[in-house]
């Protein structure tokens, strides 16, 4: 099974916020794969204002408004 070198950030309600690899511009193996960096528990629920999750990661195909 593939693993990811990053750290998975998870909200208090169990929803995945992001992987640190994605924020660094690298690919993540997927949230269902082991993360060698472990997990970080973000202490907010989905939809609340979160200092860690408020930035939207840019992915391939994302259009940035001018």
Kinemage of the C-alpha trace (Angstrom):
@kinemage 1
@onewidth
@group {chain A} dominant
@subgroup {mainchain}
@vectorlist {calphas} color= white
{ca unk a 1} P 0.000 0.000 0.000
{ca unk a 2} L 1.234 3.463 -0.878
{ca unk a 3} L 1.781 5.987 1.851
{ca unk a 4} L 2.098 9.764 1.926
{ca unk a 5} L 5.066 11.569 3.521
{ca unk a 6} L 2.799 14.424 4.614
{ca unk a 7} L 0.606 15.146 7.609
{ca unk a 8} L -3.177 14.871 7.368
{ca unk a 9} L -5.105 17.721 8.990
{ca unk a 10} L -8.509 16.610 10.263
{ca unk a 11} L -11.359 18.730 11.680
{ca unk a 12} L -12.840 17.950 15.072
{ca unk a 13} L -15.896 16.386 13.390
{ca unk a 14} L -13.694 13.906 11.495
{ca unk a 15} L -13.777 15.592 8.096
{ca unk a 16} L -10.432 15.936 6.330
{ca unk a 17} L -9.236 19.503 5.903
{ca unk a 18} L -6.105 18.964 3.800
{ca unk a 19} L -2.768 17.181 3.534
{ca unk a 20} L 0.424 19.186 3.998
{ca unk a 21} L 1.811 17.670 0.796
{ca unk a 22} L -0.985 19.286 -1.212
{ca unk a 23} L -0.248 22.667 0.396
{ca unk a 24} L 3.389 22.237 -0.668
{ca unk a 25} L 2.429 21.596 -4.291
{ca unk a 26} L 3.127 17.880 -4.155
{ca unk a 27} L 0.726 14.979 -4.630
{ca unk a 28} L -0.897 13.167 -1.710
{ca unk a 29} L -1.432 9.402 -1.952
{ca unk a 30} L -5.004 9.954 -0.719
{ca unk a 31} L -6.697 10.531 2.611
{ca unk a 32} L -7.397 6.817 2.970
{ca unk a 33} L -3.671 5.968 2.806
{ca unk a 34} L -1.228 6.054 5.743
{ca unk a 35} L 0.410 9.438 6.348
{ca unk a 36} L 3.985 9.194 7.659
{ca unk a 37} L 3.681 12.693 9.145
{ca unk a 38} L 0.727 11.520 11.221
{ca unk a 39} L -2.416 13.498 11.891
{ca unk a 40} L -3.073 16.985 13.150
{ca unk a 41} L -6.420 17.668 14.797
{ca unk a 42} L -7.853 20.999 13.739
{ca unk a 43} L -10.175 22.055 16.562
{ca unk a 44} L -13.051 23.475 14.523
{ca unk a 45} L -16.039 21.950 12.788
{ca unk a 46} L -16.523 22.096 9.025
{ca unk a 47} L -17.942 25.475 8.033
{ca unk a 48} L -16.480 27.389 10.990
{ca unk a 49} L -13.706 29.902 10.473
{ca unk a 50} L -10.445 27.966 10.690
{ca unk a 51} L -7.003 29.575 10.674
{ca unk a 52} L -5.470 26.378 9.258
{ca unk a 53} L -8.122 25.649 6.658
{ca unk a 54} L -9.320 29.077 5.515
{ca unk a 55} L -6.959 29.123 2.523
{ca unk a 56} L -8.212 27.119 -0.440
{ca unk a 57} L -5.467 24.938 -1.894
{ca unk a 58} L -4.788 25.500 -5.592
{ca unk a 59} L -4.989 22.336 -7.644
{ca unk a 60} L -4.462 21.561 -11.323
{ca unk a 61} L -7.305 23.029 -13.327
{ca unk a 62} L -8.181 25.705 -10.760
{ca unk a 63} L -8.980 29.065 -12.340
{ca unk a 64} L -7.768 32.048 -10.342
{ca unk a 65} L -9.914 35.154 -10.905
{ca unk a 66} L -8.116 38.247 -12.172
